[in-house]
Amino acid sequence: MKNRVLILGGQGRIGAGVARDLVSHTSMQVVITGRTKKTGPAFAEQLGPRASFMALDLADRSRLEAAIADTDLVIHCTGPFHHRDGTVLKTCIERRVDYLDVSDYRDYTIAALALREQAEAAGVTAIVNSGIFPGISNSMVRQAAEQLDKPEAIHLSYVVQGSGGAGVTVMRTTFLGLKRPFKAWIGGEWQEVKPYTGRQTVQFSQGPGSVYWFDMPESYTLTKTFPVHTVVTKFGVDPDFYNQLTWMAAHWFPDELMHNPETIEFLSQVSHQMTSVTDSFSGIGVRIRAEVLGLKDGQSARRTALLTHENTTAACGIGTGSLAELMLTGEVHKPGVWTVDEALPTPLFEKAMASRGIQILFE
């Protein structure tokens, strides 16, 4: 069993969630990093004797390479991944160290998957897009699809309550996702879709929620895993007035304004401050609906997986932490670069969710 984990960005909200999961459910040695000693040392002390902090700037290549070489698994949590290249993954391949990330950006994902042959030749298992969505949601799709003889269409819907317990980085990711139209696989062809259009009310396990088209890496990757003619990825926020504000930013703000980094930062900071107030009554949970349409015994059929969790960030930590545990114990060993749905067999996914008390319902 390998037992040393390096969490890049471990003092951020998402990275901290992953660290908590690993310390709670495994016996691994966890090293968390951050560019400064802002909160990291105190957080590592809070986690206990198996955790430590390392000051590390990803721009410092020599220190990054040394840190990666001294570990068994690197977990990359330093988003937004719109601003990341493949340096960390490439270094892991060169140093023959396994890799896991929480990336959620299509272009980054495509570039990472292009390194599959290099990772396979090096014997490195690298998995991208872990967490809650993408991540657990991908495995929910696989669960549902395997119950059909022939999956034909996938519809994914996500609703986050308030901030989801996440930090300002997630807000930046949301607003960056409004900057340009994206390609969606609809009816067997790629069609251009504008973010935050196509409002739809869908039923989750704890009531309805409103969702909109949003660019997710799984809108691309699931078309490669499953022979389907349609993949829909929609996202929304509860309370609904945040959806209205985001819709206005996507449709009313001039393109040149939304392409300005200062605008993105301003909107992100304002949104984070607003949700810090409204989280007290909205909650910070997440709802996922993964619906797969297809054929079963020659008849049209539908399988729908539903998940509800009270804390979005904690759920993300569970999705990544449980997969990291399976990689470190050798239960998931698949040299190459893969998405979660490609790398994680359903029985292992179900085992991992059960170990963390996550219940997935089917209808």
C-alpha positions, 0 to 999 in steps of 0.5 A, spaced: 500 500 500 502 506 498 501 512 503 503 519 502 499 524 498 500 531 496 494 535 495 496 541 491 491 547 493 490 543 500 488 549 504 483 551 499 475 549 500 475 543 495 482 541 497 481 541 505 475 537 503 479 532 500 484 532 506 479 531 511 476 525 507 483 522 507 484 523 514 478 521 516 477 514 512 484 512 511 491 511 514 495 515 509 500 521 510 497 527 507 501 533 505 497 540 503 500 545 500 499 553 499 502 559 496 503 562 502 502 560 510 495 563 510 491 558 513 495 551 512 499 550 518 493 551 522 489 547 518 494 541 518 495 541 525 487 541 526 487 535 521 492 531 526 499 528 526 498 524 519 498 531 516 503 537 514 503 543 510 508 545 505 509 552 502 509 551 494 508 555 488 506 551 482 510 556 478 516 554 482 518 548 477 524 545 481 520 545 488 514 542 484 518 537 481 521 535 488 515 535 492 512 530 486 518 526 486 517 525 494 510 522 494 505 516 491 499 520 489 498 527 487 491 530 488 491 537 484 486 542 487 488 548 485 483 551 480 480 555 476 483 550 471 481 555 466 488 558 468 492 551 468 496 547 463 498 540 464 505 541 468 503 538 474 500 532 470 506 532 465 511 532 471 507 526 475 508 522 468 515 524 468 516 522 475 512 516 475 507 518 480 500 517 480 495 523 479 488 525 481 485 532 480 478 536 481 478 539 474 472 542 471 474 545 465 473 542 458 479 544 454 484 542 460 480 535 460 481 534 453 489 536 453 490 532 459 486 526 456 491 527 450 497 524 454 494 517 455 499 514 451 505 517 455 502 515 462 500 508 460 507 507 457 510 510 464 505 506 468 502 512 471 494 512 473 492 519 472 484 520 473 481 527 471 475 530 473 474 527 480 469 530 485 462 531 486 460 534 479 464 532 475 466 526 479 461 522 483 456 524 477 460 520 472 459 514 476 452 515 477 451 515 469 455 509 469 451 506 474 444 507 470 447 506 463 449 499 465 442 497 467 440 498 460 442 494 454 443 500 450 444 507 453 442 512 447 441 519 451 444 522 458 441 528 461 445 531 467 442 536 472 445 539 478 443 544 483 447 547 488 444 551 494 447 557 495 455 557 495 455 550 496 460 551 502 465 553 497 470 559 496 471 564 491 474 560 486 468 556 485 465 563 483 470 564 478 469 558 475 462 559 474 463 566 471 468 564 467 463 559 464 459 564 461 464 567 457 463 563 451 458 558 447 460 551 447 459 545 443 454 540 446 452 533 443 445 533 441 442 528 436 448 525 434 452 532 432 455 537 435 451 543 436 453 550 439 449 552 445 450 559 449 451 558 457 445 559 461 439 558 456 434 553 456 431 553 463 428 547 465 425 545 472 427 538 473 425 533 479 430 531 484 429 527 490 427 533 495 423 537 490 424 541 483 429 545 481 431 550 475 437 548 471 440 551 465 445 549 460 452 550 462 459 547 459 461 541 463 467 537 461 462 531 462 458 534 456 464 532 452 467 526 455 461 522 456 460 522 449 467 518 448 465 513 454 458 511 452 455 510 444 449 515 445 446 520 441 445 526 446 448 528 452 445 534 456 449 538 462 445 543 466 446 547 472 442 551 477 443 555 484 438 555 489 435 560 491 432 561 484 434 569 484 441 567 483 439 564 477 436 570 475 442 574 476 447 569 473 442 569 467 443 577 466 450 576 467 450 571 461 445 575 456 446 582 458 453 584 460 457 586 453 462 580 451 468 585 452 466 586 459 465 578 461 472 577 458 475 582 462 479 578 468 477 584 473 470 583 471 470 576 473 473 577 479 468 583 481 462 578 480 466 573 484 467 577 490 460 580 490 457 573 489 461 570 495 459 575 499 452 575 498 452 567 499 455 568 505 449 571 508 444 567 504 447 560 506 444 561 513 437 559 510 438 556 503 443 551 506 450 549 502 447 542 499 447 539 492 442 535 488 444 531 482 439 527 477 443 523 472 438 520 467 439 515 462 435 513 456 435 507 452 433 500 450 432 494 455 429 488 453 427 491 446 423 496 449 424 504 451 427 504 458 429 510 463 434 509 469 435 515 473 440 516 479 439 521 484 443 524 490 442 529 495 448 531 500 447 537 505 454 540 503 457 540 496 464 541 498 464 535 503 461 531 497 466 533 493 471 531 498 468 524 498 468 523 491 476 525 490 478 522 497 474 515 496 477 515 489 484 516 492 484 511 497 482 506 491 488 508 487 493 508 493 490 501 495 491 498 488 484 497 487 484 502 482 490 501 477 489 503 470 495 506 467 493 512 462 489 518 463 482 517 464 475 520 466 472 517 473 467 513 469 472 510 465 477 508 470 472 506 476 468 500 476 461 500 478 462 495 484 468 499 487 464 506 486 458 503 490 463 500 495 466 507 496 459 511 497 457 506 502 464 507 506 462 514 506 455 513 508 452 516 501 446 513 498 444 514 491 437 512 489 434 510 483 427 511 479 
